[in-house]
């Protein structure tokens, strides 16, 4: 596997360094390595072959195992030697050092005779020209990925592959419905050039392997690699199969090129396990699944699909498994040494693990936006979404003082929905409601309080960098309050650009709501205790299913960081009279909530209707199908006002709930409001965007929307 080339001062571990396994051993399933016997059990094809012989061949296999281990030791000795500088006289030699694997001629299935002679003599330090991957050849990668955690883990793997790659990539994901939703959204918004993605329904494959008893924690999904020949496209000839918890240290093309070394009946590429699990002596009565020595690591597999299909792989593995299950009863698969499938593995003390731990952590927090680079010299396939985006951006005037505001509206933010486990089925009575909010890192402290005040489902969009997303993950996993709630959906929108995309975040959170209704709130508000049930009852009382209503929840605020939260309307009114509470923004922006008519609310016992007025921006509950927020408004200013205006244009009735309330908690001013207050150009651009929005409204909704053009919209 290893060779030393002229002008190069390092070894090239063409594929095995990728999975961080010290023992560099490839298993080729061929007549050269294993004796392939006819399969007498097969009623379908008497010529089918099996990977490992029957029990009678045990001694022969043991001898072969010793040969493999001796080869390992030779490779390790070679790795430990310093590189030797090639001499001029050996420059044109076609030989390799004696204990390396043979290179192969370009003719499939044959070896290079000169290379074999050189390997035997072992007296040259130069190397045979290595096979290479064509510059723009597409590398195919298959990954089985199911569930929320695996969908999160696989992102680090993908980052490491994208970071090193110089070739187009085609990912084949075998997923459940959860992982497909998450990864489809992620890749769609990632927009990486020269990357193609296909999904295959794991649920349709379960019956293929569900008959095998399995004790492994990955369950049935750990066995789905067996059916890749049947699952992947019939014209796909070869593929690299990866586990989700692997990190690459070099270009995956160095692994792809190993396919050139396959010859004859060789169809699988694997490396030897480093775990002692399969040796069968870890404890008394330890009887693992049978393997050659330590067995072989399936975290990375090279599959020649076309040859496997010709060998009737489907029949081979089934009959082999049936035979072994007669004595083993169930599978019990072991994991490899440096697989990042457990937080505990990050705490392993080992000089090799230290390097790989740091590499893994680097990609974990690496900015994925930096991977959106074009491949040099390899034109990407036409992506109509990308083309349309570039066309739209090219039409913007870069000399416009509001160019950055306008550009932000079209920025595609990489989005990872359901970053943590989510499990919730809406109530069957069609009254269920989800609280919707958005936040950044400086508002994390509000999450636990909101969860204590709102027992219903929550959909949150978090604006974070890759590094902050990992900080949030640690924060959430360390919180008993958050971890006890499975009905909170956390959706990461990754940072890009100079503005806080507040309305995009709201739209992302709204897009993941699965209840009939949603309460559109903000992260710095605490809803009253029992608001969730109160809103559900209001759905029935106000016939929300058959009318277009926006239910207004009156908003209040406190300037005190420690507040005895009112448990009833009477207690709230008492605090309001004492000056502990105020109507929201009473001191700085009265117009925003004045139409709520707080004076009437004090004595109201039944819901009452209010009319839209300029700059009205209440917090409301609406149907899930209500319009999205307008993305042109970023940062601070007019983001909610525009949404309420559109609800009014669509003839929603604004109905104030007499026994509902929410309270804004104090916090430091946001960066965006500081910019708004200090930057004259910021305020001028916001005014321009408001006017353009009003004009769009009049064009969209006709004569009825003319009132939005004439009102005073000073902010």
N, C-alpha and C positions, 0 to 999 in steps of 0.2 A: 504493500500500500504506500510505503514511504519512499521517496526518491530525492536525490540531490541534484539540482540543475545548475548549470554554469551561471555565474553572476547572481546567484540567489543565496543568501546567508541564513536560510531557515528551512526547516522541514515542512513539507506540505502534507498535512493530514487531510486527504481529499474529502473524506466524509465523516470519519469517526470522531474528529474533534468537535463536530457539530453537536454531539449528544453527550460530550464530556465523559466518555467511558475510557478509563486508562488502558484496558486490555484491547488491543486493536486487532480484532478477529472478524473475518467475514465468513458467513456460512453460505455455501452454494449448494443447493439441492440438485445433485447431478449424479451421474454414474461414476464420476471421478471421486466423489466424496462419500456417497452412500450407495450401498447395493440396493437397487430398485427391483423389487420383486413383483410378480403378477399378483393381482388381488383376487383370490379365489372366492371371496364373499360376494363379489359384485354380480348381480344377475343382469346388469345392463351392459357392461363392457368387460370382458375377461382380461383385457390388456391394461386396465387401470392400474396405477402404481400407488404405493403408500410412502410416506416420508420416512418412517422408522420401521424396521423389520419386526417380526414377531419375537416372542420371548426366547425362542431358540437361537436368535442372533445376538443375544445379550453380550456374549463374550467378544464377538467381533466388533460390536459397537464400542465396548470398553477400550479395545485396542485403538480404534479410530479416535476416541476421545483423548487418549494419551498423545496421539500424534498432533491433535489440535492444540493441546496444552503446550507441547514442546514448541510448536510454531509460535504460540503466544510469547513464550519466553524469549525466543529468538528476536521477535519484533521488539519486545521491550528493551533487550540489550542494544538493538540498533538505535532505538530512540534516544537512549542515554548517551550515545557517542556524539562528539562534536562534529559538525559538518566538515567534510573534506573538500578543499578547493579542487575542481577538475583541472587536469593538465591539458595542454594543447593536443597532445598525441591521442587523448581519449575522446576528443570533442566529437568525432564522427562515429564513435563506437555505438553499436546497437545493443549493448549489453546492460544488465542491471546487477546490483549487488545480490549475492547468493540467496539471502533469505527473504526476498521480497516476492510478492505475487507477480505472476507473469503478465506482461502487457499482451494485447491482442492485436492482430491485424485488423484492417478496416472491414475485411470480409467476415461477416457474422458467423460465429461458431467455430472459428479457427484461431490458433495461437500463432504468435510470431516466432518462427523457428530460430532466428538469430537471437532473439531475446532469451529463448530457452537455453541456448548454448552459453550465453553470457551469464545467465543466472547460475548455471552449473559451475562455471569457472570462478565467478565472483571476484575477478581481478581488475575491474574497471570502476571508476568513480563517477563517470558521466552517466546520464540517463537517456533512455529511449524517449523520443518525443511523446508526451502524454496525450491521450485523447482529450479533446476539448469540446465544450458545448458551443454550438453555433451562436453567434452574437445575438441574434434576435429569436432564438429558439424558445418556445414556451415551455416552462417547467410546470408540471402538473403535481399538485399536492392534495392528498385526501386526508381529511380529519373527521373523526367521529366526535360530535360535540352535543351534549344534551344538558339542559337545565341552566339556571342562572349563574351558578358558580363557574361552571366550565366555560360558559360564554364570556365571562370576565377574564378567566385565566388565559384563554386562547388569544386574547388581544396582545399579551406580552410576547407570545410566540410569533404572532404575525408581525409585530414591530421589529423583532430581531431579524426576521427573514427579509422584510422590506429594507431594513437599514443596509444590509450587505449586498443585496441582490443587484445584478447587472442584466437580468433577463426578464422578459415578460413572465408573469405568473398566472396560473389558473388554479384557484382553490375549489376543491370539491368537498362541500360540507355535508356530512350525513347527520341530520339534526332532528330533534323533536320540534314541536310547534313553538315552544318557548325560545329555544336557541335560534330558530330560523327568524323569528320576529326581531330579536335583538341584533343578530348579525346582519340581516338584510338592511335594517335601518343604519347600522354602523357603516357598512361598506358604501351604501348609497350616499351618505353624507361625507364620508372620508374622501371620496373622489380621487383615488390614487391612480395615476396613469398606468396603462399596461398591466392592469390587474383585472382579471375576470373571475366571477364567482358563480358557482352553481350550488343548488341545494337539493338534497334527496331526503325523502320522508322516512325517518327511522321507524315510525309506527308501522309502515308497510313492510318493514324488514323483520320486525320482532318475531313473527311466526317462524322465520328461517332458523333462529337460534334459541328460541324460548324453551325448546324441549331439552336443552342442556342444563342440568342442575348446576347452579353457580353460587358460590359463597363470597365472591369478590365484591368489594364496596362499590365498584362501578356498575355492578349488576349486569343486566343484559347488554348494555351498550359496549362493555368491554369485549364482547364476542362478535360485534358486527364487522370487524375487519375481515372475518372469514368470508363474508358474502360480497366483498368489493368487486370481484370479477363479474358478478351478476348485477350489481347495483350501478356501477359506473358505465358510461357509454361504451357500446360494443366496439367502436372504432378507436377507443383510447388504448394505446399499446403498453404504456408504462406509467407508473405513478410512484411518488414517494408518500408513504403513509406515516403520519406523525401523531403522537399524543398531544393533548392540549397543553401540557405542563412542561414543555421543552423550551430551551432558549438556544438560539444559534450564535456561534462565535465567529462564523465566517460565511462566505457566500454559499447558498444552497446548491449552486451550480457544481461545486466541488463534490457534492453527493450525487448529483444527477449524472456526472461524467462516469461514475462507477458502473453505470449500465453498459458502457462500452466493454467492460471486462467480463461480462457474462458470456458464456459460450455453451454450446451443446444444449443440454437439458437444464441448465442453471436458470432458475426462475425467481429465487428469493434471495435478498441480501439482508443479513442480520448481524448483530454483534453479540459477543458472549456477555451474559449477565455477570455482575460483580457481587451480587447478593449470594449468601450461603443458603438461601431458602431451599433450593432444590437439592442440596446435598443430602437432606433427610436426616440430619443429626443435631438439629437445634435443640430438641427436647425429646423426652421419652415418647415413643409411639408417633413421632413426627413423620408423616407419610405424605409428602407433597405430590402434586401432579408429576408424572414421570418426565424426566428430561435427561439430556446428555450432560452429565456433570452439573454445572450451575444453570444449564439451560441457556436460552438466547433471549436477548432483550427485544421486545416488540414495540418499544417506544418509537423506534425508527425502523421502517421496513422499506426495502426496494421491491416492487412487484413488477414483473414482466407479465402483464395481464394477458397479452395475446398467447404466450406460451402456456400460461396456466390454464387458459380456456381449452387449448388443444389437449392438455393433459387431463382434462375433465376434473378440474380442481374441486368443483362442487361435490362430486361423488367421492373423491379421495378423502377430503376432510371429514365428511359425514360418517363414512364407514370406519375411519380411524377413530373418531370420537366415540362412536357406538361401541367399538371393541374395548376401548380403554375405560369407558364408563361402567362396563360390566364388573371391573375390579375396583375402580377409583370412586365410583358413585357420584361424585360431583367435582367441578373444577374449583381450584383454590389458587388463583393467580397471585404472584408476588410482584411487587414493584421494584424499580431499579434504584441505584444508590443516590443519584442526584436528579431526582424528579421533583419539581417544586409543587407537589400535590398535597403538601401539609405545611403549615406554619412552623411546625417543629423542626423541619428539615433546614430552615434558615438558621437554626441554633446549633447545628452540627459543628463540632470542632475537628477540622481536618485541613491540612495545608492546601490540598487541591480544592476542597469545597469552598474555601475562603475566596478564591479567585472567581469561581463560578457564581457564588452568592452575590458578589459585587456586580458581576455582569448581569445577572438576573434582575437585581434591584435597579440597575441603571436603566434597563429597558422598561421596567415596570413604570418608572416615572418619566420616561422619555417623551418629549413633545411629538405626538403623532402627526401634527401639522407639517413638521419638517420632512416627512416622508412622502409628501405630495409632489415629488419631483419627476420630471420627464426622464425617460431613459435616453441616454445619449446615443444617437444613431439608430434608434428603434422607434419608428413612428407608431403611436398608439392607434388602436381601432377607433373608429369614429364614435364618440360619445355625444349623443344629441343634447343631453342635459348640459354637459360641459360646453358644448359649442354655443348653445343658446345663452348660457351665462356669460361667456366671453363676448358674445355679440352685444348683449345688453350693457356690459361694463364698458365696452368700446364706444358706445353711444353717449356715455356720460362725458360731460365737459370737465376736464381736469383743472381748468382755470376757474371753475365755479367755486366761490368761497365756501359753498356748502357741499362740495364734492364728497368729502368723507362721510357726511350724513347720508347722502344719497347712495353711496357705495355700500354702506352697512346694510341697507335694506336687502341687498342681493347676496351678501356674504353667506356662504354655506358653512355652517358650523358642524363639525364632527359631533355626532350625538350617539350616546350609549344609553338606550332606555333600559329600565329595570336592572340597574347596576347591582342591586341586592335582591335577594329572594322576595318574591311577591306571591301572595296566595289569597284570593278573595273572590267569592261568587256573590253577585248582587242579590238582594232580597227578591223574592218572586212576586211581591206585590206591586212592583214598578214604581216604588216611591223612593228608592235608594238615591243617596246623594254623596258625591265625593268633594272634599275640600281641595281646592287648587291653589297653589302658591309657587313662588320662585324665590331663590336666594343665592347668595354667594358665601364665600368662606367665613366672612365676618358676622354671619347671622346663624351659624350652626347652633349656638346656645339656645335658640328659640325652639328647636325641634322637640326636645323632651317636653317642654311646657305645652306645646300645641298638642302633642300626643295625649297628654293628660286631660286636656280640655275637650278633645274631639275624638270620640271612640270609633267613628265611622272611617271609611276608606279615605286615603289622602294621596294626591298625586303632586309630586314636587319636582321642579326642574332646578338643577343646581349648576351654576356657572363657575366652572373650575378648570384649572390647568391639570395636566396629567399627574403632576406631583401632588397637587391639592386633592385630587380624587383619591389618592392612596391615603392621605391624611384623613379624609372623610371616612374612608373604609375602616381605618383603625378606630376612629372616634365612634362610629356606629356599632362596630363589633364589640366595643368596650362598654356600651351603654345597655344596661338591663332593660331600660324603658323601650329603647328603639328595637332591640333584638326580640322583645316579647310581642312586637307588632308585626304581623305578616301582611297587613292590609295597607301598607305604605309603599307606594311606588317611587323609587328614587331614580331620576333620569338625568344623566350627566350631559350637559352641553359644554363642549370644550372651548376654552378662551381663544379668541382670535379678534384682532382689531382693537381699536382704542375706545370703543363705547360699550356700555353695558346693554346688551340687546334684550331689554326687559320684556318687550312684547313677543319676541321670538320665544323666550323662555316660557311665557304664559301659554303660548300656542302649543309648545311641546308638551307641557303638563296637561293641557286640555285634550290633546290628541290621544293620551293614554287613559283617559277616563272610560270606565266600562259600566258606569251606572247611568240611569236615565237622566239624572240631574247633577249639576255641579254648582258648588258654592265658590265663587271667584273672590278669593281673599288675598292678603299679603302676609308675608312671613312674620312681620313684626306686630301682627294683631293676634290677640288671644280671644277666641270665641267664648261666649258664655258657656258655663257648664250646662249640658243638656241641649245645646243648639242643634246637634245632629238629629235627635229624635223630634225636636220641635219643627224643623224644616220638613221632615218626612210627613208629619201630620198635616202641615200646611199644604203639601202637594195635594192631598185628598180634599182638604177644606176649601181650597181655592181652585179646584178642578184644573190643575196645571197640565194634565194630560190632553185637555181639549181646548186650551186657551194659550195665548202668547203673553205670558207674564214674566216680569223680572221682580223677584221678591227682595225688597231692600232690607238689609240688616243695619240698623242705625249704628254709627261709629263714634266712639268716644276715645279720649286719650288721657294719660296721666303723665306727669313730669317726675314721678317718683319711681325709682328703680325697685323699691320694695313696696308692693301694694297688697293690701288685704282685698283680694279679688271679690267683688260683690257676687253673692250667690242668688240674688233675686233682683227684679226691677226696682222694688222698694228700696233695697240696700244701695243700688246704683244711684237712685234719685237723691238719697241722703248724702252720698259722697259728692254728687254733683252740686248740691246746695252748700256743702262745706268747702268746696274748692279743691277737693282731692282729685276730682275728675272734671274734664271739660268736654264739650262737643268737639269732634275732631277738627283740628286746624282752625279753631275759633279765632286764635290770635293772629294768624298769618294768611289764611286762605278761606274765608268764610263762605265764599261762593261755591266751593266744591261740594258742600253738604247742606247748604241752606235749604234747598227744595225738600229735604227730608221732613222739614217742619217739626223741629224738636219740641216746640211748645205744645203742639197737638199730640205728639207722641207721649208726653208726660201723663196725659189723662186717658189716652186711647185704650180701649179694651177690644176693639175689632180692627182688622186690617183696613187701611185706607189708601186711596189712590192719590198719587202726586203727579204733577206735570213736569216734563223736561224743561230745564232752563239752561242757559249758557253756562258752561264749565262744570256742570253737574257730574260728579264722579263717585257715586255710591258703590258699596260692595253688595253684590246681588247674587241670588240663586236663579239660575236659568236652566233651560233644557240643554242637553248635551249638544244638540244640533245648532246652537246659537252661533252667530258669526265669530270669526277669529279676531284677534287684535291686529291693528294695522302696524306692519313692521317698520314703516318709515320713522316711527317715533322711537328713539333710543335714548338711553340715559334718563335724564329727568325732564318732565314736562309733557303734558297732554297725552300721555299714553293711555290712561283709563278714560279720559274725557272723550277721546275719539271713539272708543268702543261703545260707551253709553250712547253717544250720538247715533251710532249705527243701529243699536238696538231700537232707539226711538224711530229712526227712519224705517225700520222694518215693522213698526207699529206694535212694539211690545208695550204693555201697560206696566207702569212702575207702581208696585204695591208695597207699602211699608208695613212690616210686621210689628204689632204693638208690644210683644213681649220678648223680642229678640234684641240682642246687642253684642257688640264686640269692642275690645279696648286695645288701643295702640300703646305699646310699651316703648319707653324711651331708649334711645341708642345714639351713638355718635353719627354726625351727618355723613351721608354717602359721598364718595368722590365725585359723583355726577352732579349732585345738587350744589356742591362747592363750585364746580365748573360753571354751572348755570348762573350762579350768583356773581361770579367774578369775571366772566368772559362775555363781553358785549357781542362778539361774533356768534357765540353759541346761542344767545337769545335771539339774535337777528335771524339765524337759520331756522330756529324753531318756529318763529313767526311765519317765515316763508313756507315751511312745511305745513303749517296749519291752514294757510290760505289755499295751498294746492289740494290738501285733503278736502276742504270744503267744496272746492270746484269739482273734485271727483264725485263727491256725494251728490251734488246737484245733477251731474250727468247720469249717475247711476240710478237715482231715485226720483228724478224728474221734479215737477212743480212743487211737490210736498216738501222737498228738501231745500227750497229757496230760503227758508227761515234761518238755516244754518249760515247763509251768506250775509245776513243782515244784523245778526246779534253781535254784541260787544264781546270779543274773545280775548281781551287782555288777560295775561296770566301773571 
